[in-house]
Amino acid sequence: MNTLIISDIHFGHPKTPTSFIVSNFHTFFEENHELFAELDVLFIAGDITDRLIKIWDPVWKDIFRWYQWLMKYCEDHGIILRILEGTKSHDRGQASIAEGFERSDKIDFRYIDTMTIETLEGLDVLYVPDDMCLGAEELKKEVQATLKSFKKTKVDICVLHGLFNYQLPMVNDLSFFDEDYMSSITRLFISIGHVHSFSERGKIIAQGSFDRLAHNEEEEKGAVYVDTDTMEWKRVINKNAMTYHTVDVSNMGSHKDLRKIVKGLREGSKIRLEGPATNALIQNVKELPELYPAMEWSVKKEKEDKVVNIRPVTITTKAIVLNEATLSREYESHLKDLGYEEEVITDQLKVLEELLLN
């Protein structure tokens, strides 16, 4: 079974326009038409949208056209299409709109928003959308329960939306998939969406996002193609992905240095200058849109280290021998500092005296 896995498309993104991503999809499939001619299944593993999109938002026009094109492409080429619900704050169940599109009986399509298993071309596929939020152990129990309900001990493929600890080890989050457990129940491979950077580890293949969406993900983008007969897989690169380019200007002081970098970038590129706040280019960043109007500019200033002089502090303490007399005196002084009236203080001292007698 030849499979293509795409995830983290993020239509409605504030920085990378939806129309741009849709256009990239068309180009991506045209450029890889020969490879995709043998495609059996297309998995879209979550996060089709970036946010809740109001129905009157013009972005929907591009999304509707994309769905119509995708359905037609899969129908024309006999491709099974599966769309998995992604992160709730992104997808918001909006991918379910695909179920309402008028389509031919020839296309095998399902939108999946719950943990389930199905058999495709003789291979068992486990789907887990990113709506569990149960913690690693509870998530493991849910997977075990799903396997049991389908009378399975293993599956051939897992299509997940979430993350493994190795992908973001710095995040203190217990909602990770258990890497060892998921690998032990999977015969062929695990595809996972959510983290936008590509990675692979053992049976795990994280395809990353289809397009670039931010400056901290300037690496190559695209999809992953897997031939399950040979278990050979390859990355299919989205060559037209949006350009996000970070420039370290720490050792730059003139537009001449910057011009050499900008010259090689296409129109619409998003350029971020990074360096000390005292850098001349960063201080005069407002001039750049006038000099280079075809580019989008932003700045990330390095935090300046502040020197803090710490003086030794001498703490003077006075030892107090606690007995009946000193305790009453200290307690009376404390109550006066708190602003209590004389009557209240007298009553409290009487209570203290009774306690000491007992």
HUFENDA-V878446 format. One line per field, one symbol per residue. ss: DSSP state (H for helix, E for strand, - for the rest). psi: psi as a letter, one per 40 degrees, with the letter a starting at -180 (. if undefined). A space follows every 10 residues. Layout:
BEGIN
ss = ???
psi = ???
END
This chain:
BEGIN
ss = -EEEEE---- E------HHH HHHHHHHHHH H-HHHH---- EEEE----E- --------HH HHHHHHHHHH HHHHHH---E EEEE---HHH H--HHHHHHH --------EE EE---EEEEE --EEEEEE-- -----HHHHH HHHHHHHHH- ----EEEEEE EE-E------ ------E-HH HHHH-EEEEE EEEE----EE E--EEE---- ---------- -EEEEEE--- -EEEEEE--- ---EEEEE-- ----HHHHHH HHH------E EEEEEE---H HHH-HHHHHH H----EEEEE EE-------- ---------- ---HHHHHHH HHHHHHH--- -HHHHHHHHH HHHHHHH-
psi = hhihhiigdf ieiedhiddd dddddddddd dfdddedehd hhhhfifdid ihhidehedd dddddddddd ddddddefhh hhhhhahdec dfedeeddde hhiiedhhih hheihihihh fehhhhhhig edfeiddddd ddddddddde fidiidihhi haiidddgee hghefiihdd ddddehdcih hhidheiiii hbehhheaid iieidegeii ibihhhhede fhiihhhgee ihhhhhhhed eieidddddd dddeiiieih hhhhaidehd dddfdedddd dgeeihiiih hhhhhhhhhh ihhhhhihhh hhaddddddd dddddddeei iddddddddd ddddddd.
END
